[in-house]
Structures are given as structure tokens and as C-alpha cells.
């Protein structure tokens, strides 16, 4: 569960479907899954990230691949993985191979940006197989205009984050203090 000390709002996932007809209770032949009425069109989420994900220059998702910089085996594996990603996915934005903690990231890492649902759909399953002993944070980049940038960053790195492997506690204190300072000024 998300940190209950973070006071985020959650709009209804059924917004826009308020007047839709009831769904059938019929099950498919497997007896476990439900029959869903066909619409004849795929969700637009197959082609473009849903709002408020960033479909622009920053990209919809950041992928942080962590390794313990004092562990020679993890460092070697991370460097090889970084090179493999650069060779196999040259269309992705692949950042510096950091040899120390940086920002809210408590151990060394490198970052990859994903710009389309197709890239996400190809890269994340690939990474599930190839991440080896490393932990991975996948977080969205959102663009809500009515939310302070640091509040967006806090939520994106915590409440909306996805982890592959062991979750590594981030140092989000800077985000929290800037959000608190913004709220004091805004009052």
C-alpha cells in the first residue's frame, strides 16, 4: 500500500463511464474470466500515454536501475546491462552510469526514459528477464498543471512507482520539504 501520510486524491477510475450499460456476468470457457462486450476499437492507451503522463520531451516513464556500488559483482553486471541496453534499445534515452548515489536515489544507478507505450511494452518485460540481481524503480512523469512540481515528483517516485526486485527506500525528504514549504507560502 502507498504511504498513508501522503495525502493524494484519487479520482474515480470509472469517470466517463457513468452512463455505460451494466457489464454481463457471463464467464468465458475457462470459468474464471469474464466475457467483456467488444467495442470494436482499442484503447487509445496503446498508442499514447494516458493523461497526465508526459507525452513530450521528458517521456512518460523513467526507469532507474540500481546497483550497490561497493559490490564488484553488481557493478560489473550493471555496467554490462547498461551497455546491452544502449546496444539493443538505441532509440531510448539512456543516461550516465553513476558510480555513487545521486538525488533521491540512495545507491548508484543509471536511468532510461520511455517515450511511448510500445517502448514501455517492449522494454519492461525485457528488463524483467535481464535485470539480474539489480533492483529497478519505474516511475511516471506527469504533467498536472494544478499540482506543484515537487508534489508531482514526490507522488511519481512513491505512490505511482512500480518496483522490479527489492524496493530500495528513496530519500524523498527534499521533495517533502519543498512541498511543505510551497504549501506554507500558498496559504
N, C-alpha and C positions, 0 to 999 in steps of 0.2 A: 504494500500500500504506500501511497505517497505520504510525505511528511505532513501531518495534520496541522503543524504550526504554520505552514504556508497557506495563506488564505486566498485560494484561487476560486474563480467562478467557473461553473461547468454548464454551458447551455445544453438544452435537450438535444440528444442525437437524432430525435425524430422531427426537428424543425424542418418544415417544408413538406412533411408527410401527414400533417394533422387531419386532412380530409381523405386520406387514402382508404380504399376498402379494406376490410379485415383480411388478414392472411389466412390461407387454408390450414387446417390441422392435419391434412393428409401427409403420410410419410412415404419416402421412396422405398424401393425394393429391399434396401439394406435394413429397413426397420428402425434406423437410428436417425437419419437425416430427414429434413422436411422438404416437401415439394414447394418450390418458390415460383410464383407466377412470372413467366418471362415478360420482359419489357420490350425486347427487340433491339435494345441499344445497350452498349457497355457503359459503365460509369465513366464520367469524364476523368476520374482519378487515374485511369490507365494511361492517359496522355499528358496530364498536367497535375502538379501537386495541388491538393485542395487548399483553399484559403484557411488560415492565414500563412501557410508555408510560403517561403520566398521562392518565387519562380524566376528571379532575376540573377544578377551578378554573383550574389553571395551563395546561392544554391539552397535547395530545400533541406539538406541534411549535412551535418558534419559527422565524420567518423574518426574518433580518437583511438588509436591503437597503442596500448600501454605496455611497457616492459620495465622491469626493475633494473635500473642502470648499473647496479653493483653486482648483478648476476651475469657472468660472462656468457652462459648458455642462452639466456633470454635475450641478451643484447645481440648476440650473433644471429639468433632466429629472427628477431625483429628487423635487423638490417637486411637479411635475405628476403623477408616478406616485403619490406619497403621496396627493394629492387624489383621483386617479382610483380608487385602491383604497378610500378612505373612501366614495366615492360608489357604486361598483359592489358592494362587499362590506361593507355596514354591519354585518352580523352578526359579523364578525371583530373581535378586539381589535386596535386599531391605536394604537401608542404615539407618543410625542413624535418630532418631526422634529429630531434632534440636529444641531447645526452644528459639532460637534467630536468627537474620539474619546471614548469612554466605556467603562469596564470593560475587558474583554479585546479590545475592538474598536478597531483601530488607526487607523481613519478614521471620519468621520461616517457616520451610518446612521439608519434607522428600523426598527422591529420590528413584525411582525404575528404574532398567535398563531392556531393552527389547533386546533380542538377535536374534530373528527370526521373519519373517513376520507373522508366526502363533501366536506367543506371542503378537505381536502388534495387530493383528486382533481380538484376544480374549480379551486382557486387556483394550484397549482403549474404545471399546463400553461398556464394563462392567463399566469402570470408568465414562463414560458419565452419566450413571444411578446413580452410587453410590458416586460421588464426593460431593454431597450435596451443602453446601454453600461455598465450597472451590474453589479456582482458581488453574488451572493446566497449567504448561508450558510443552509442549512436544517438545524436540529439538533433531535433529540428531547429531550423532558423525560421522564426516567424516575423511577421510584419505588422502586427496590430498597431494601428496609428494611435489609438486611445490608451495605450499601455506604455509606461516609461521603459526605455531601452533596457535598463538594468533589471527591471521586473520581468521583462520578456526573457532576458538571458538566464535569470535565476530559474524561472519556470522551465525553460527549454533544457537546462542542464540537470534538473531534478525531476519534477512532476511528469514531464513529457519524454524523459530519457528511456532508452532501451539499452540493456546490457547483454553482451555475449561474454560468457565466462564469469569470473568472480567480479562482483561490484567493488570498485575502489572508491572509498569516500573522497569526494571532491572538497576542496577548500572554497566554499561558496560564501565565506564571511564577507568578502569585498562586495559581492552582489547584494547581500542582505543589508550591509551598512549603507550602501548607496541608495537602495530602495527606501530604507528608513529615513535617510536624510532628505530624499526627494519628497516623501510624504509629509515630513515636518514643514518643509518650505511651501508645499502646496496647500497646507491647511489654512 
